[in-house]
Amino acid sequence: MPKKTGFINTTAPIKKITRFEQKWGEAARDIAKRENVKIETIHMRVRNYGSPYQRAKNPTPYEAQFGKTLFELAIDTGYHPFTITKRIKYHNDPYHESAWTGHKWNSNDDWRTDTRWCNQKRFLMKEHPEYSNYFND
């Protein structure tokens, strides 16, 4: 039997308000369902980071410098994420234009639908109190 990942729906109804729900105002089950992760993942976020709305300890370098994930920067410019990393490495600007800017990669693969790139999530959820300090949505 394959290993189950993501939210696992149980049929048992919740009859009382838990301590988690009292503290955070929302049940861990609801957050897990919205994020498509296991309930244990939400509890580990609280243990590791102090909040169920924080996905990682620190922002990625792209989030810290530009306020967007690598995938969001790639969508903004229309170029592959590898191209964006090279532009940042050599010019410190993902929007840098050069003589080769019009050159397109000849490939049939669409990186916009590749799960390596399109599943990137920000390290904070919108419900986190410090979200506005990092992102300007």
C-alpha positions in Angstrom: 0.0 0.0 0.0 1.5 3.4 -0.9 2.4 5.8 1.8 -0.3 8.5 2.4 0.7 12.1 2.2 -1.3 15.3 2.6 -4.4 15.8 4.6 -6.1 12.5 5.8 -9.7 13.0 6.4 -11.2 11.2 9.4 -14.9 10.8 9.9 -14.8 11.3 13.7 -16.6 14.6 14.6 -14.9 17.0 16.9 -17.1 17.5 19.9 -15.1 20.0 22.0 -12.8 22.9 21.6 -9.2 21.9 22.0 -6.4 23.9 23.7 -4.9 24.5 20.2 -8.2 26.0 19.0 -8.5 28.2 22.1 -5.0 29.6 21.6 -4.9 30.0 17.8 -8.6 30.5 17.1 -8.7 27.8 14.5 -8.5 24.0 14.7 -5.3 22.3 13.6 -7.5 20.1 11.4 -8.8 23.1 9.4 -5.3 24.5 8.9 -4.0 21.1 7.8 -6.9 20.6 5.3 -6.2 24.1 3.8 -2.5 23.4 3.5 -3.0 19.8 2.4 -0.6 18.4 5.1 -1.1 16.1 8.0 -2.3 17.5 11.4 1.0 16.5 13.0 2.7 18.9 10.6 0.7 21.8 12.1 1.6 20.8 15.6 5.3 20.5 14.6 5.2 24.0 13.2 4.0 25.2 16.6 6.7 23.3 18.3 9.5 24.3 16.0 8.6 27.9 15.0 6.0 29.0 17.6 3.2 29.5 15.2 1.1 27.1 13.0 1.2 29.8 10.3 5.0 29.6 9.7 6.2 27.0 7.2 10.0 27.5 7.6 12.4 29.0 10.1 13.7 31.7 7.9 12.7 33.2 4.5 14.5 32.1 1.4 17.1 34.5 0.1 14.7 35.5 -2.7 11.9 36.3 -0.1 14.3 38.2 2.1 15.7 40.4 -0.7 12.8 40.8 -3.1 9.7 39.8 -1.1 8.7 37.0 -3.5 9.5 33.3 -4.1 11.7 32.2 -7.0 8.6 31.0 -8.8 6.8 34.3 -8.4 9.9 36.2 -9.7 10.0 33.8 -12.7 6.3 34.3 -13.4 6.8 38.1 -13.3 9.6 38.1 -15.8 8.5 35.2 -17.9 11.8 33.4 -17.7 12.8 30.0 -16.2 13.8 30.1 -12.5 17.4 29.0 -13.5 17.6 32.2 -15.5 16.4 34.3 -12.6 19.1 32.7 -10.2 21.8 33.5 -12.8 20.6 37.1 -13.1 20.6 37.5 -9.3 24.1 35.9 -9.1 25.7 38.1 -11.7 23.7 41.3 -11.6 21.9 41.2 -8.2 18.7 42.0 -10.1 16.1 39.4 -11.4 14.8 42.0 -13.8 18.2 42.7 -15.5 18.0 43.1 -19.3 20.9 42.2 -21.5 21.6 41.5 -25.2 20.4 37.9 -24.7 17.2 38.8 -23.0 15.1 37.9 -26.1 16.7 34.4 -26.4 14.3 31.7 -25.4 15.1 28.2 -24.4 14.1 25.6 -27.0 12.4 23.0 -24.9 9.0 21.4 -25.0 8.8 21.2 -21.2 6.8 23.9 -19.5 8.4 24.9 -16.2 5.2 26.7 -15.1 3.5 23.3 -14.5 6.6 21.4 -13.2 6.0 20.5 -9.6 9.7 21.4 -8.7 8.8 25.0 -9.3 5.1 25.6 -9.0 4.7 24.1 -5.5 6.9 26.7 -3.9 5.1 28.4 -1.0 6.1 31.4 1.1 7.6 30.7 4.5 4.8 32.5 6.2 1.1 32.1 5.7 -1.1 35.2 5.3 -2.6 34.6 8.8 0.8 35.1 10.5 1.0 38.4 12.4 4.4 39.3 10.8 3.3 38.6 7.2 3.1 42.2 6.3 6.7 42.9 7.4 8.0 40.5 4.7 5.5 40.7 1.9 3.6 43.6 0.3 0.4 41.9 -1.1 
